[in-house]
Amino acid sequence: METLHKLSLKEKAGYALGDAAANIAWRGVATFLIVFYTDVFGLNPAAVGLLMLIARSSDGISDVVMGIIGDRTKSKY
Protein backbone atom coordinates (compact mmCIF):
# COMPACT_ATOMS: atom_id res chain seq x y z
CA MET A 1 0.00 0.00 0.00
CA GLU A 2 1.29 3.43 -0.92
CA THR A 3 1.73 6.15 1.66
CA LEU A 4 0.08 9.43 0.81
CA HIS A 5 1.67 12.76 1.61
CA LYS A 6 0.37 16.29 1.27
CA LEU A 7 1.74 18.48 -1.48
CA SER A 8 3.59 21.58 -0.39
CA LEU A 9 2.52 25.01 -1.63
CA LYS A 10 5.62 25.09 -3.84
CA GLU A 11 4.64 21.79 -5.50
CA LYS A 12 1.05 22.96 -6.01
CA ALA A 13 2.28 26.21 -7.59
CA GLY A 14 4.61 24.24 -9.89
CA TYR A 15 1.79 22.01 -11.12
CA ALA A 16 -0.49 25.04 -11.54
CA LEU A 17 2.07 26.98 -13.58
CA GLY A 18 2.73 24.00 -15.84
CA ASP A 19 -0.98 23.48 -16.42
CA ALA A 20 -1.51 27.21 -17.07
CA ALA A 21 1.26 27.20 -19.70
CA ALA A 22 -0.27 24.19 -21.46
CA ASN A 23 -3.72 25.79 -21.41
CA ILE A 24 -2.40 29.02 -22.92
CA ALA A 25 -0.83 27.05 -25.77
CA TRP A 26 -3.96 24.96 -26.41
CA ARG A 27 -6.27 28.00 -26.31
CA GLY A 28 -4.08 29.62 -28.95
CA VAL A 29 -4.39 26.55 -31.17
CA ALA A 30 -8.17 26.39 -30.63
CA THR A 31 -8.56 30.07 -31.50
CA PHE A 32 -6.49 29.60 -34.64
CA LEU A 33 -8.60 26.59 -35.64
CA ILE A 34 -11.84 28.55 -35.31
CA VAL A 35 -10.50 31.32 -37.57
CA PHE A 36 -9.03 28.76 -39.99
CA TYR A 37 -12.27 26.77 -40.28
CA THR A 38 -14.42 29.85 -40.86
CA ASP A 39 -12.10 31.95 -43.06
CA VAL A 40 -10.14 29.33 -45.04
CA PHE A 41 -12.61 26.42 -45.25
CA GLY A 42 -15.61 28.75 -45.31
CA LEU A 43 -17.57 26.78 -42.72
CA ASN A 44 -20.54 28.31 -40.95
CA PRO A 45 -19.47 29.67 -37.52
CA ALA A 46 -22.36 27.81 -35.88
CA ALA A 47 -21.10 24.53 -37.38
CA VAL A 48 -17.59 25.25 -36.13
CA GLY A 49 -18.97 26.00 -32.66
CA LEU A 50 -20.93 22.74 -32.69
CA LEU A 51 -17.83 20.86 -33.82
CA MET A 52 -15.83 22.33 -30.94
CA LEU A 53 -18.64 21.55 -28.47
CA ILE A 54 -18.84 17.92 -29.58
CA ALA A 55 -15.04 17.53 -29.46
CA ARG A 56 -14.80 19.00 -25.92
CA SER A 57 -17.76 16.98 -24.65
CA SER A 58 -16.44 13.68 -25.98
CA ASP A 59 -13.01 14.49 -24.52
CA GLY A 60 -14.56 15.24 -21.12
CA ILE A 61 -16.53 12.00 -21.15
CA SER A 62 -13.55 9.89 -22.24
CA ASP A 63 -11.36 11.49 -19.54
CA VAL A 64 -13.81 10.44 -16.84
CA VAL A 65 -14.17 6.92 -18.26
CA MET A 66 -10.39 6.44 -18.48
CA GLY A 67 -10.02 7.76 -14.93
CA ILE A 68 -12.49 5.16 -13.70
CA ILE A 69 -10.70 2.42 -15.64
CA GLY A 70 -7.34 3.55 -14.25
CA ASP A 71 -8.65 3.61 -10.68
CA ARG A 72 -10.08 0.11 -10.96
CA THR A 73 -7.05 -1.45 -12.66
CA LYS A 74 -4.86 -3.50 -10.36
CA SER A 75 -1.47 -3.89 -12.00
CA LYS A 76 2.15 -3.40 -11.05
CA TYR A 77 2.49 -1.17 -14.13
N, C-alpha and C positions, 0 to 999 in steps of 0.2 A: 504494500500500500504506500502511495506517495504521501509525503508530508507537504502540506500547504503552508505557504508563508505569504504575508501581506506585502504588496508592492510599495516601495517607498515613493515619495512625491516625485523624486528625480526620475524614477523608472516610469511612472505614469506620464510625466511631462514628455519623456523621450518617445513613448508610444504615441502620444497625442500629436507631437510634432511630425512624426513619420507619417501618420495617417492623414494629417492636414496637408502635407506635401503631395501625397498620392491623390487626394481628392482635388486639389488645385489642378493637377495635371489632367485628371480624367474629366473634370468640368470643362477644361479648355478643349479637349478632344470632342466632347459631346456638343459644345457650342459650335465648333467648326463643322461637325457632321450635320447639324440642323441647317446651317447656312448652305453647306454643300448640296444637301438633298433638295432644298427649295430653289436655290439659284442655278446650280449646274444641271441637276436632273430634272428640274421643273416640277417637282412633286408639290401637291397641295399641302400647305402648312398644317392643316388639320390631320392629314394622313401621316405626316412626319411625326406630329405629336402623338398620334395613336400608336405608331410604330415604337416610339420611345417609351410610351406607357406600357405596352405589352412586353417589351424587352426588360424593363425594370421590374415589372411584376413577376415575370417568370424567373428572373434572377433572384428576387427576394424569396420566392417559394422554394427554389432549388437550394438556396443557402440554408434555409430552415431544415429541409429534408436531409441534406448532407450532414448538418449538425446533429440531427437525431441519430442518423446512421453511425456517425463517428462516436457519439456518446455510448451507443449500445454495442459497439464492436469491442470484443475482448481479444486482443492480439498483442504480442510482444513488440510489434512494429507500429 
